[in-house]
Amino acid sequence: MKSNVLGIVAGLAAGALLGVLFAPDKGSKTRKKIKNKTSEAKKDLKKEFDNFLDTVSKKYNSVVDKGEDVLEKGKEKVNHVVNSKN
């Protein structure tokens, strides 16, 4: 899903850039528009990437927490079995 969002943002940025390039305007205005559109696209892409990293981080932490829980339960079962044989 995140790759789709990143693809859409990149596509929008490319479309905006092409639209500016083909617009009938002075060179200096066109360059300024390109700079502005590039800056906007960069901000959008950074925001999406930060959201992606946040999601990955949350999922990683969730997996680690679940793994620690399973490990702790396993240790408890092993200790219970060892103690019940003594």
Secondary structure, DSSP 4 states (H G I P E B T S, - for coil): -HHHHHHHHHHHHHHHHHHHHTS---HHHHHHHHHHHHHHHHHHHHHHHHHHHHHHHHHHHHHHHHHHHHHHHHHHHHHHHHHHH-
